[in-house]
């Protein structure tokens, strides 16, 4: 089953080390044989709310690539 993992690049959660979101999302995607990992570098963890155009583009691109 295809899977799209979209990760936020900025860490805005107090107490979490820089890169925590990216590492967790990348590890999750790496465990799935049909996953695609997309990083939105400057986005905080509510990436869909703060960067809707980037999220939409990632989803649309991913959907276009499905067979």
N, C-alpha and C positions, 0 to 999 in steps of 0.2 A: 504494500500500500504506500503510495507517495506521501511524503511529509515535507512541509515547509516550516522551517524554524527561523523566525525573525528575531534578531537580538539587538538590544540597545547597547551602544558603545560608551555612553557616559554613565558614570556611577553616581547616583544622587541619593542613595539610601545611606543614612548615617550608620557607621559601623561596618559597612561592607568594604572590602579592599577594592582598589581600582582593578577593573578587569573581571570582577566576579561574575557579572551577567554574561559577558562574552564566553568565559570559560565554561560556565554551566551549560549554556545553550550549545556551544560547540561540542561538548562532551555528549550531550543528549543526541544531537544530530549524528555524531560519529557512531553511535550505537545502533542506528537505524540504517539498514542497507539502501533504502530508497529516499533518504532525506537530502534536502538541499538547505544549506545554511546561508542566511543573508544577514550581514551586519550593517546596521545603520549607525555610522561612527559617532555622530554628535548627539544622538537621541538619548534622553533619560529613559528610565524603565517603563514609563507610560508612552512608549514609542507610537502606538496607534493614535493617541490623542495629540501628541506634540508634532508628529511628522506624518500626517495622514497621506500626503502625496507620495512620500517614499514607500510607505507600507503598501499603498494601493499599487504602485508601480511594481513592487516586488511580487505581490500576489498575482497581478495580471501577467507578468512575465513568466511566473512559475506555471500558471494555468495554461498559458499559450504553449508551453513546452510539454505538457502532458499529452499522452497519446490515447 
